Amino acid sequence: MRNDHFRWVGIGCALLTALLTALVVAAWQPLLAGDERVARDLHAHAVVHPGVTQSMRVLTDWVWDPWAMRLLAAVACCALWWRGERERALRVALVVLVATLVQQGLKAVVGRERPVWSDPVDSAHYAAYPSGHALTAAAVCGMLLWLVPRPAPRWAPAAWAAAAVSVLGVGFTRLYLGVHWLSDVVAGWLLGAALVVLATSVCVRGRGRDRRERCG
């Protein structure tokens, strides 16, 4: 029953993403106006605070970059494979792969333009929607939290805090640097959460004598 509720959370995130995508494609004015207001206010702050802006660029380009996140996931997969936990390793790898494919596919289909500034503080390539940084961070951090042993060890709260700071932090850096709209980032978070929940709530039938269901 608990696993069913968890799965419905993932479905809810997926449905919210679909709704948000439809609103972006339809250019719903209240959404666009909110996006523009947030982007304008944060950009105005970034322009006059170069020190903060530089710190944001370091975080977004090196600490929370999608490739840094994928490398972290790859290390986790290798460690799991070496320990014989191959099914878990494959789940982590699959989520990261699907996240990359979904991100690129949606960018190509939606084709949303990024914010344009007369005095940009950073630049980015490809379409804006959804945020690849936000999606990758949510997917990778979510899967790494799934790997935390149960019952939770003493360091579990620190892991949860680090994951929350990373996921929320990378989204904020993309907004602060003026390379994404707020709805791009929210869509990335929702998609990442949906992928993690759906992947970890899938039940796998045990082998041999143990025929009980094992759920993520």
Accessible surface in RSA format (square Angstrom, percent):
REM  Atomic radii and reference values for relative SASA: ProtOr
REM  Chains: A
REM  Algorithm: Lee & Richards
REM  Probe-radius: 1.40
REM  Slices: 20
REM RES _ NUM      All-atoms   Total-Side   Main-Chain    Non-polar    All polar
REM                ABS   REL    ABS   REL    ABS   REL    ABS   REL    ABS   REL
RES MET A   1   165.83  85.9 126.34  83.6  39.50  94.0 112.75  95.9  53.08  70.3
RES ARG A   2   202.47  85.0 194.84  99.3   7.63  18.2  79.54 108.7 122.93  74.5
RES ASN A   3    36.54  25.2  31.42  30.4   5.12  12.3  24.20  58.2  12.34  11.9
RES ASP A   4    63.12  44.2  62.82  62.5   0.30   0.7  14.42  33.9  48.70  48.6
RES HIS A   5   111.53  61.0 108.23  75.2   3.30   8.4  72.28  74.5  39.25  45.7
RES PHE A   6    86.42  43.2  82.87  51.3   3.54   9.2  85.97  52.1   0.45   1.3
RES ARG A   7    70.53  29.6  70.53  36.0   0.00   0.0  32.83  44.9  37.69  22.8
RES TRP A   8   164.90  66.2 159.04  77.0   5.85  13.7 131.71  70.2  33.18  53.8
RES VAL A   9    84.62  55.7  76.34  69.1   8.28  19.9  83.26  72.3   1.36   3.7
RES GLY A  10     0.00   0.0   0.00   N/A   0.00   0.0   0.00   0.0   0.00   0.0
RES ILE A  11    54.31  30.9  53.37  39.8   0.93   2.3  54.31  39.1   0.00   0.0
RES GLY A  12    27.03  33.3   0.00   N/A  27.03  33.3  26.60  73.0   0.42   0.9
RES CYS A  13    18.34  13.9  17.24  19.2   1.11   2.6   0.00   0.0  18.34  19.8
RES ALA A  14    39.11  36.0  33.26  51.3   5.85  13.3  34.25  48.2   4.86  12.9
RES LEU A  15   116.58  64.9 111.67  79.9   4.90  12.3 112.11  78.7   4.46  12.0
RES LEU A  16    96.90  54.0  94.25  67.4   2.65   6.6  94.60  66.4   2.30   6.2
RES THR A  17     6.34   4.5   6.34   6.4   0.00   0.0   6.34   8.5   0.00   0.0
RES ALA A  18    59.96  55.1  47.23  72.9  12.73  29.0  54.31  76.5   5.65  15.0
RES LEU A  19   103.51  57.6  98.13  70.2   5.37  13.5 102.85  72.2   0.66   1.8
RES LEU A  20    21.43  11.9  20.23  14.5   1.20   3.0  21.07  14.8   0.36   1.0
RES THR A  21    22.38  15.9  22.38  22.7   0.00   0.0  20.66  27.8   1.72   2.6
RES ALA A  22    55.80  51.3  45.23  69.8  10.57  24.0  52.98  74.6   2.82   7.5
RES LEU A  23    46.13  25.7  46.13  33.0   0.00   0.0  46.13  32.4   0.00   0.0
RES VAL A  24    11.37   7.5   2.48   2.2   8.89  21.4   2.48   2.2   8.89  24.1
RES VAL A  25    98.23  64.6  70.93  64.2  27.30  65.8  76.31  66.3  21.91  59.4
RES ALA A  26    76.39  70.2  43.50  67.1  32.89  74.8  55.05  77.5  21.34  56.5
RES ALA A  27    47.54  43.7  41.21  63.6   6.32  14.4  41.34  58.2   6.20  16.4
RES TRP A  28   123.51  49.6 119.20  57.7   4.31  10.1  99.63  53.1  23.88  38.7
RES GLN A  29   119.95  67.1 117.71  86.0   2.24   5.3  60.32 128.4  59.63  45.2
RES PRO A  30    78.72  57.4  59.16  53.9  19.56  71.1  68.00  56.1  10.72  66.6
RES LEU A  31    31.61  17.6  26.50  19.0   5.11  12.9  30.69  21.6   0.93   2.5
RES LEU A  32    37.57  20.9  37.34  26.7   0.24   0.6  37.55  26.4   0.02   0.1
RES ALA A  33    47.41  43.6  40.99  63.3   6.42  14.6  45.02  63.4   2.39   6.3
RES GLY A  34    17.81  22.0   0.00   N/A  17.81  22.0  17.60  48.3   0.20   0.5
RES ASP A  35     3.53   2.5   2.80   2.8   0.74   1.7   0.88   2.1   2.66   2.7
RES GLU A  36    87.49  50.2  85.46  64.7   2.03   4.8  17.42  33.7  70.07  57.2
RES ARG A  37   128.95  54.1 128.79  65.7   0.15   0.4  42.64  58.3  86.31  52.3
RES VAL A  38    45.38  29.9  42.11  38.1   3.27   7.9  45.38  39.4   0.00   0.0
RES ALA A  39     1.15   1.1   0.65   1.0   0.50   1.1   0.97   1.4   0.17   0.5
RES ARG A  40   131.30  55.1 130.17  66.4   1.13   2.7  59.89  81.8  71.41  43.3
RES ASP A  41    87.95  61.6  77.25  76.9  10.69  25.3  29.27  68.9  58.68  58.5
RES LEU A  42    34.08  19.0  34.08  24.4   0.00   0.0  34.08  23.9   0.00   0.0
RES HIS A  43    10.58   5.8  10.58   7.4   0.00   0.0  10.58  10.9   0.00   0.0
RES ALA A  44    58.68  54.0  47.77  73.7  10.91  24.8  54.58  76.9   4.11  10.9
RES HIS A  45    81.16  44.4  76.36  53.1   4.80  12.3  59.34  61.2  21.82  25.4
RES ALA A  46     1.00   0.9   0.00   0.0   1.00   2.3   0.00   0.0   1.00   2.7
RES VAL A  47    58.35  38.4  39.05  35.3  19.30  46.5  40.28  35.0  18.07  49.0
RES VAL A  48   101.25  66.6  75.91  68.7  25.34  61.0  82.02  71.3  19.23  52.2
RES HIS A  49    72.57  39.7  69.08  48.0   3.49   8.9  44.83  46.2  27.74  32.3
RES PRO A  50    99.57  72.6  91.49  83.4   8.07  29.3  95.67  79.0   3.90  24.2
RES GLY A  51    50.66  62.5   0.00   N/A  50.66  62.5  42.36 116.2   8.31  18.6
RES VAL A  52    60.07  39.5  56.90  51.5   3.16   7.6  59.54  51.7   0.53   1.4
RES THR A  53     9.39   6.7   9.39   9.5   0.00   0.0   9.39  12.6   0.00   0.0
RES GLN A  54   102.37  57.2 101.43  74.1   0.93   2.2  45.04  95.9  57.32  43.5
RES SER A  55    61.69  52.1  55.44  74.0   6.24  14.4  29.90  63.7  31.78  44.5
RES MET A  56    29.71  15.4  29.71  19.7   0.00   0.0  28.89  24.6   0.82   1.1
RES ARG A  57    89.17  37.4  88.55  45.1   0.62   1.5   6.73   9.2  82.44  50.0
RES VAL A  58    68.12  44.8  67.39  61.0   0.73   1.8  68.06  59.1   0.06   0.2
RES LEU A  59    56.87  31.7  56.87  40.7   0.00   0.0  56.87  39.9   0.00   0.0
RES THR A  60     0.00   0.0   0.00   0.0   0.00   0.0   0.00   0.0   0.00   0.0
RES ASP A  61    62.18  43.6  49.42  49.2  12.76  30.2  15.93  37.5  46.26  46.1
RES TRP A  62   191.50  76.9 177.88  86.1  13.62  32.0 155.92  83.1  35.58  57.7
RES VAL A  63    77.77  51.2  61.27  55.5  16.50  39.8  67.23  58.4  10.54  28.6
RES TRP A  64    25.74  10.3  25.53  12.4   0.21   0.5  20.56  11.0   5.18   8.4
RES ASP A  65    31.50  22.1  31.50  31.3   0.00   0.0   2.98   7.0  28.52  28.4
RES PRO A  66    13.73  10.0  13.49  12.3   0.24   0.9  13.73  11.3   0.00   0.0
RES TRP A  67   181.24  72.7 177.48  85.9   3.76   8.8 152.29  81.2  28.96  47.0
RES ALA A  68    35.43  32.6  22.03  34.0  13.40  30.5  27.96  39.4   7.47  19.8
RES MET A  69     9.72   5.0   8.99   5.9   0.74   1.8   8.88   7.5   0.85   1.1
RES ARG A  70    34.39  14.4  30.21  15.4   4.18   9.9  18.34  25.1  16.05   9.7
RES LEU A  71   116.57  64.9 112.41  80.4   4.16  10.5 115.55  81.2   1.02   2.7
RES LEU A  72    87.52  48.7  84.70  60.6   2.82   7.1  86.85  61.0   0.67   1.8
RES ALA A  73     3.07   2.8   3.07   4.7   0.00   0.0   3.07   4.3   0.00   0.0
RES ALA A  74    47.16  43.4  40.93  63.2   6.23  14.2  46.59  65.6   0.57   1.5
RES VAL A  75    89.13  58.6  85.70  77.6   3.43   8.3  88.42  76.8   0.71   1.9
RES ALA A  76    15.65  14.4   8.60  13.3   7.05  16.0  15.42  21.7   0.23   0.6
RES CYS A  77    18.81  14.2  18.33  20.4   0.49   1.1  15.90  40.3   2.91   3.1
RES CYS A  78    87.91  66.5  79.56  88.7   8.35  19.6  29.97  75.9  57.94  62.5
RES ALA A  79    46.86  43.1  39.36  60.7   7.50  17.1  46.13  65.0   0.73   1.9
RES LEU A  80     8.82   4.9   8.82   6.3   0.00   0.0   8.82   6.2   0.00   0.0
RES TRP A  81   111.65  44.8 108.40  52.5   3.26   7.6  91.44  48.8  20.21  32.8
RES TRP A  82   219.63  88.1 189.86  91.9  29.77  69.9 167.05  89.1  52.59  85.3
RES ARG A  83   155.01  65.1 121.05  61.7  33.97  80.9  39.70  54.3 115.31  69.9
RES GLY A  84    53.68  66.2   0.00   N/A  53.68  66.2  26.82  73.6  26.86  60.1
RES GLU A  85    52.48  30.1  44.54  33.7   7.94  18.9  33.85  65.5  18.64  15.2
RES ARG A  86   128.49  53.9 126.74  64.6   1.75   4.2  33.00  45.1  95.49  57.9
RES GLU A  87    56.92  32.7  50.44  38.2   6.48  15.4  43.95  85.0  12.97  10.6
RES ARG A  88    67.38  28.3  67.10  34.2   0.27   0.6  12.22  16.7  55.15  33.4
RES ALA A  89     3.05   2.8   2.31   3.6   0.75   1.7   2.58   3.6   0.47   1.3
RES LEU A  90   105.27  58.6 102.68  73.5   2.59   6.5 103.06  72.4   2.21   6.0
RES ARG A  91    25.88  10.9  23.91  12.2   1.97   4.7  18.82  25.7   7.06   4.3
RES VAL A  92     0.47   0.3   0.47   0.4   0.00   0.0   0.47   0.4   0.00   0.0
RES ALA A  93    46.73  43.0  38.46  59.3   8.28  18.8  43.00  60.6   3.73   9.9
RES LEU A  94   105.35  58.7 102.10  73.0   3.25   8.2 105.04  73.8   0.31   0.8
RES VAL A  95     4.96   3.3   3.74   3.4   1.21   2.9   4.96   4.3   0.00   0.0
RES VAL A  96    18.86  12.4  18.10  16.4   0.76   1.8  18.63  16.2   0.23   0.6
RES LEU A  97    98.40  54.8  94.47  67.6   3.92   9.9  98.14  68.9   0.26   0.7
RES VAL A  98    45.72  30.1  45.72  41.4   0.00   0.0  45.72  39.7   0.00   0.0
RES ALA A  99     2.20   2.0   1.99   3.1   0.21   0.5   2.20   3.1   0.00   0.0
RES THR A 100    37.25  26.5  37.02  37.5   0.23   0.6  33.15  44.5   4.10   6.2
RES LEU A 101   112.40  62.6 104.04  74.4   8.36  21.0 104.93  73.7   7.47  20.1
RES VAL A 102    46.51  30.6  39.64  35.9   6.87  16.6  46.15  40.1   0.36   1.0
RES GLN A 103    12.87   7.2  12.87   9.4   0.00   0.0   0.00   0.0  12.87   9.8
RES GLN A 104    75.88  42.4  71.90  52.5   3.98   9.5  38.35  81.6  37.53  28.5
RES GLY A 105    34.04  42.0   0.00   N/A  34.04  42.0  33.32  91.4   0.72   1.6
RES LEU A 106    37.98  21.1  36.30  26.0   1.68   4.2  36.56  25.7   1.42   3.8
RES LYS A 107    11.52   5.6  10.37   6.4   1.15   2.7   9.84   8.9   1.68   1.8
RES ALA A 108    85.53  78.6  49.16  75.9  36.37  82.7  61.58  86.7  23.95  63.5
RES VAL A 109   124.65  82.0  94.55  85.6  30.10  72.5 100.59  87.4  24.06  65.3
RES VAL A 110    26.87  17.7   3.47   3.1  23.40  56.4   4.81   4.2  22.07  59.8
RES GLY A 111    45.45  56.1   0.00   N/A  45.45  56.1  21.76  59.7  23.69  53.1
RES ARG A 112    28.57  12.0  20.77  10.6   7.79  18.6  19.45  26.6   9.11   5.5
RES GLU A 113   135.98  78.1 124.77  94.4  11.21  26.7  53.76 104.0  82.22  67.1
RES ARG A 114    37.96  15.9  29.49  15.0   8.48  20.2  20.51  28.0  17.45  10.6
RES PRO A 115    13.38   9.7   0.69   0.6  12.69  46.1   1.10   0.9  12.27  76.3
RES VAL A 116   130.33  85.8 101.31  91.7  29.02  69.9 104.15  90.5  26.18  71.0
RES TRP A 117    57.08  22.9  39.53  19.1  17.55  41.2  42.83  22.8  14.25  23.1
RES SER A 118   121.80 102.9  75.14 100.3  46.66 107.5  58.10 123.7  63.70  89.2
RES ASP A 119    68.00  47.6  59.92  59.6   8.08  19.1  37.91  89.2  30.09  30.0
RES PRO A 120    83.94  61.2  60.60  55.2  23.34  84.9  60.64  50.1  23.30 144.8
RES VAL A 121    28.51  18.8  15.23  13.8  13.27  32.0  23.87  20.7   4.64  12.6
RES ASP A 122    24.14  16.9   8.41   8.4  15.73  37.2   7.02  16.5  17.11  17.1
RES SER A 123    90.90  76.8  71.30  95.2  19.60  45.2  43.75  93.2  47.15  66.1
RES ALA A 124    30.54  28.1   4.55   7.0  26.00  59.1   9.66  13.6  20.88  55.3
RES HIS A 125   141.43  77.3 131.14  91.2  10.29  26.3  87.06  89.7  54.37  63.3
RES TYR A 126   172.37  80.5 140.83  80.1  31.54  82.1 106.35  79.9  66.02  81.4
RES ALA A 127    22.75  20.9  11.70  18.1  11.05  25.1  18.06  25.4   4.69  12.4
RES ALA A 128     0.00   0.0   0.00   0.0   0.00   0.0   0.00   0.0   0.00   0.0
RES TYR A 129     0.00   0.0   0.00   0.0   0.00   0.0   0.00   0.0   0.00   0.0
RES PRO A 130     0.00   0.0   0.00   0.0   0.00   0.0   0.00   0.0   0.00   0.0
RES SER A 131     0.00   0.0   0.00   0.0   0.00   0.0   0.00   0.0   0.00   0.0
RES GLY A 132     5.20   6.4   0.00   N/A   5.20   6.4   3.55   9.7   1.65   3.7
RES HIS A 133    25.29  13.8  24.86  17.3   0.44   1.1  18.83  19.4   6.46   7.5
RES ALA A 134     0.00   0.0   0.00   0.0   0.00   0.0   0.00   0.0   0.00   0.0
RES LEU A 135     0.09   0.1   0.09   0.1   0.00   0.0   0.09   0.1   0.00   0.0
RES THR A 136     3.67   2.6   3.62   3.7   0.05   0.1   2.53   3.4   1.14   1.7
RES ALA A 137     0.00   0.0   0.00   0.0   0.00   0.0   0.00   0.0   0.00   0.0
RES ALA A 138    11.24  10.3   6.07   9.4   5.18  11.8   7.33  10.3   3.91  10.4
RES ALA A 139     0.48   0.4   0.48   0.7   0.00   0.0   0.48   0.7   0.00   0.0
RES VAL A 140     0.65   0.4   0.37   0.3   0.28   0.7   0.57   0.5   0.09   0.2
RES CYS A 141     9.97   7.5   8.81   9.8   1.17   2.7   2.52   6.4   7.45   8.0
RES GLY A 142    17.00  21.0   0.00   N/A  17.00  21.0  13.38  36.7   3.62   8.1
RES MET A 143     0.22   0.1   0.22   0.1   0.00   0.0   0.22   0.2   0.00   0.0
RES LEU A 144    45.68  25.4  39.60  28.3   6.08  15.3  39.92  28.0   5.76  15.5
RES LEU A 145    29.09  16.2  21.55  15.4   7.54  19.0  21.88  15.4   7.21  19.4
RES TRP A 146    19.94   8.0  11.35   5.5   8.60  20.2  18.54   9.9   1.40   2.3
RES LEU A 147    31.53  17.6  19.07  13.6  12.46  31.3  19.44  13.6  12.09  32.5
RES VAL A 148    17.85  11.7  12.40  11.2   5.46  13.1  13.84  12.0   4.01  10.9
RES PRO A 149    71.78  52.3  61.05  55.7  10.73  39.0  71.21  58.8   0.57   3.5
RES ARG A 150   171.75  72.1 137.10  69.9  34.65  82.5  64.12  87.6 107.63  65.2
RES PRO A 151   129.82  94.6 113.15 103.1  16.67  60.6 121.50 100.3   8.32  51.7
RES ALA A 152    74.20  68.2  44.81  69.2  29.39  66.9  44.81  63.1  29.39  77.9
RES PRO A 153    36.34  26.5  21.39  19.5  14.95  54.4  33.21  27.4   3.13  19.5
RES ARG A 154   240.60 101.0 211.39 107.8  29.21  69.5  90.11 123.1 150.49  91.2
RES TRP A 155   134.89  54.1 128.56  62.2   6.33  14.9 114.30  60.9  20.60  33.4
RES ALA A 156     4.10   3.8   4.10   6.3   0.00   0.0   4.10   5.8   0.00   0.0
RES PRO A 157    94.34  68.8  82.74  75.4  11.60  42.2  89.50  73.9   4.83  30.0
RES ALA A 158    66.66  61.3  53.49  82.5  13.17  30.0  61.13  86.1   5.53  14.6
RES ALA A 159    27.25  25.1  15.42  23.8  11.83  26.9  23.92  33.7   3.33   8.8
RES TRP A 160   148.24  59.5 146.16  70.7   2.07   4.9 131.38  70.0  16.86  27.4
RES ALA A 161    55.43  51.0  46.85  72.3   8.58  19.5  54.91  77.3   0.52   1.4
RES ALA A 162    59.96  55.1  50.22  77.5   9.74  22.2  58.79  82.8   1.17   3.1
RES ALA A 163    10.89  10.0   7.38  11.4   3.52   8.0  10.42  14.7   0.47   1.2
RES ALA A 164    49.84  45.8  41.16  63.5   8.67  19.7  49.38  69.5   0.45   1.2
RES VAL A 165    92.67  61.0  87.90  79.6   4.77  11.5  92.61  80.5   0.07   0.2
RES SER A 166    17.24  14.6  17.24  23.0   0.00   0.0   0.00   0.0  17.24  24.1
RES VAL A 167    25.99  17.1  25.99  23.5   0.00   0.0  25.99  22.6   0.00   0.0
RES LEU A 168   107.09  59.6 103.88  74.3   3.21   8.1 104.11  73.1   2.98   8.0
RES GLY A 169    16.40  20.2   0.00   N/A  16.40  20.2  15.50  42.5   0.90   2.0
RES VAL A 170     0.00   0.0   0.00   0.0   0.00   0.0   0.00   0.0   0.00   0.0
RES GLY A 171     0.00   0.0   0.00   N/A   0.00   0.0   0.00   0.0   0.00   0.0
RES PHE A 172    84.21  42.1  82.41  51.0   1.81   4.7  83.73  50.8   0.49   1.4
RES THR A 173     0.99   0.7   0.99   1.0   0.00   0.0   0.99   1.3   0.00   0.0
RES ARG A 174    11.78   4.9  11.78   6.0   0.00   0.0   0.00   0.0  11.78   7.1
RES LEU A 175    12.35   6.9  12.06   8.6   0.30   0.7  12.16   8.5   0.19   0.5
RES TYR A 176     5.06   2.4   5.06   2.9   0.00   0.0   5.06   3.8   0.00   0.0
RES LEU A 177     0.98   0.5   0.00   0.0   0.98   2.5   0.00   0.0   0.98   2.6
RES GLY A 178     2.62   3.2   0.00   N/A   2.62   3.2   0.05   0.1   2.57   5.8
RES VAL A 179     5.36   3.5   4.27   3.9   1.09   2.6   5.36   4.7   0.00   0.0
RES HIS A 180     1.87   1.0   1.76   1.2   0.12   0.3   0.00   0.0   1.87   2.2
RES TRP A 181    40.32  16.2  40.32  19.5   0.00   0.0  38.01  20.3   2.32   3.8
RES LEU A 182    62.21  34.6  61.74  44.2   0.47   1.2  61.74  43.4   0.47   1.3
RES SER A 183     3.12   2.6   0.86   1.1   2.26   5.2   3.11   6.6   0.01   0.0
RES ASP A 184     0.00   0.0   0.00   0.0   0.00   0.0   0.00   0.0   0.00   0.0
RES VAL A 185     0.00   0.0   0.00   0.0   0.00   0.0   0.00   0.0   0.00   0.0
RES VAL A 186    48.80  32.1  48.80  44.2   0.00   0.0  48.80  42.4   0.00   0.0
RES ALA A 187     0.00   0.0   0.00   0.0   0.00   0.0   0.00   0.0   0.00   0.0
RES GLY A 188     0.00   0.0   0.00   N/A   0.00   0.0   0.00   0.0   0.00   0.0
RES TRP A 189    63.14  25.3  60.77  29.4   2.37   5.6  61.08  32.6   2.06   3.3
RES LEU A 190    33.21  18.5  32.91  23.5   0.30   0.7  33.21  23.3   0.00   0.0
RES LEU A 191    21.10  11.8  21.10  15.1   0.00   0.0  21.10  14.8   0.00   0.0
RES GLY A 192     0.00   0.0   0.00   N/A   0.00   0.0   0.00   0.0   0.00   0.0
RES ALA A 193    37.16  34.2  31.18  48.1   5.98  13.6  37.16  52.3   0.00   0.0
RES ALA A 194     3.75   3.4   3.75   5.8   0.00   0.0   3.75   5.3   0.00   0.0
RES LEU A 195    32.12  17.9  31.16  22.3   0.96   2.4  31.53  22.1   0.59   1.6
RES VAL A 196    14.46   9.5  14.46  13.1   0.00   0.0  14.46  12.6   0.00   0.0
RES VAL A 197    11.47   7.5  11.47  10.4   0.00   0.0  11.47  10.0   0.00   0.0
RES LEU A 198    63.68  35.5  62.12  44.4   1.56   3.9  62.84  44.1   0.84   2.3
RES ALA A 199    21.33  19.6  11.70  18.1   9.63  21.9  19.82  27.9   1.51   4.0
RES THR A 200     2.64   1.9   2.50   2.5   0.14   0.3   1.41   1.9   1.23   1.9
RES SER A 201     0.32   0.3   0.32   0.4   0.00   0.0   0.00   0.0   0.32   0.5
RES VAL A 202    79.62  52.4  77.26  69.9   2.35   5.7  79.62  69.2   0.00   0.0
RES CYS A 203    43.41  32.8  20.57  22.9  22.84  53.7  10.22  25.9  33.19  35.8
RES VAL A 204    44.41  29.2  42.19  38.2   2.21   5.3  44.41  38.6   0.00   0.0
RES ARG A 205   138.64  58.2 123.59  63.0  15.06  35.8  36.53  49.9 102.11  61.9
RES GLY A 206     1.85   2.3   0.00   N/A   1.85   2.3   1.85   5.1   0.00   0.0
RES ARG A 207   216.03  90.7 200.43 102.2  15.60  37.1  71.35  97.5 144.68  87.7
RES GLY A 208    62.02  76.5   0.00   N/A  62.02  76.5  45.08 123.7  16.95  38.0
RES ARG A 209   246.68 103.6 211.95 108.0  34.73  82.7  90.64 123.9 156.04  94.6
RES ASP A 210    56.50  39.6  48.32  48.1   8.18  19.3  34.36  80.9  22.14  22.1
RES ARG A 211   141.33  59.3 133.24  67.9   8.09  19.3  57.08  78.0  84.25  51.1
RES ARG A 212   180.16  75.6 173.29  88.3   6.87  16.4  79.33 108.4 100.83  61.1
RES GLU A 213   101.13  58.1  74.63  56.5  26.50  63.1  19.44  37.6  81.69  66.7
RES ARG A 214   114.00  47.9 109.21  55.7   4.79  11.4  54.31  74.2  59.69  36.2
RES CYS A 215    60.37  45.7  27.62  30.8  32.75  77.0  14.35  36.4  46.02  49.6
RES GLY A 216    18.61  22.9   0.00   N/A  18.61  22.9  14.93  41.0   3.68   8.2
END  Absolute sums over single chains surface
CHAIN  1 A    12142.6      10364.4       1778.2       8412.6       3729.9
END  Absolute sums over all chains
TOTAL         12142.6      10364.4       1778.2       8412.6       3729.9
